Amino acid sequence: MENLLTIKNIFWANFKAMSYTSTSILKASTTISQVQDVIDLLGYKRVRDGVKIPNRISGYFWAEEVDYQSWAGVELDIYKTLKGPVKVTTRSRVARSYWDLSHQNRTLKVLRDLFGGYFETDAGRNRYCRPDEPPPSPLSSGCYLARWQFHNNLQRASIYLMHRQLEGDMARDGPSGLLFMDEINPRLLSNNMIVPYMIAVWEEYFRATFTACLRYSKKRDSVLKQANNLSHFDLDRLITGVVRADRLIAETFSFQRPGIIAKNFRLIDSKIDIAGLLRKPYRGRRQSLFDSIDGVVEDRNRLVHSGEINSDLFDRQLKVRFGDITEAVNRVYNHIAKINGFVANHNY
């Protein structure tokens, strides 16, 4: 029990250190309903996180998807005790965007202007936290979010490997010399099952980046001419607002094989040379990233379509594949940033 409390204390300390918080204490005559009305007008949506916190009336979240403005959003909670004033807290993470911080500041200002009282932030009483840099361009923000999501998704698989426990001689991390024994090695099966996830993460990065590039491109005609296979289901999603048109168009393209990915991006901008990037030397190896990732796609297809596993995919080889797709994504992200005149952001 004592160890558990220690772990919780460390978690909450790190949690607080990785976020920017504020507390607004409103004048005594302020009512909960008045505050809730204003919070609604500020665009916050009520959320239920299942966590019971003493005196908390309700929790909210704000995020803005237009022009990729929000990166982490803003969390807000309303508190009220029988004898105390209404208290409103906000929190944004270290990964917040310029617009997340701006909306957090706007919230503090509106609450104090309407209800009086004061607020406290990490900068001090009635002091706002200021952005360190000007807002990035929408394209820069969209490309960053795609790269950040790729990082988070791939990290999930890395954490799985760190905590995976395979016991017994059968789960050996190397060839046994007997093919039939390797084919029933649970480690190999586990490693092979990560491959489709790895390719799904790879695909989503390029689809999300393609969507951002398409949204702000002045040359969409060549892409639109290729997007001619929308289904009734797709059109229904578009009409009902479930998906944006640019994302829907991106979903009609394949983003598995490097050669096809390169061809797709050239439709948007002929200066984007993904194939050339991935064929450049990497760590003095004979095999390029282009060919390496094409091989990972082949492994994925054999597993998904016929259940065939790569009997050479032990832990070391799997980590090489993780490194390959990360290096490939970084090359592409940096390349697109250079072409479009923004600085690649690798802070996740």
Helices and strands as residue ranges (DSSP letters): H 2-17, E 19-25, H 32-41, E 45-47, E 56-62, G 66-68, E 74-79, E 87-93, H 98-115, E 118-121, E 124-125, H 138-163, G 169-171, H 179-183, H 186-215, H 221-226, H 232-239, H 245-250, H 258-268, H 274-279, H 289-306, H 315-340
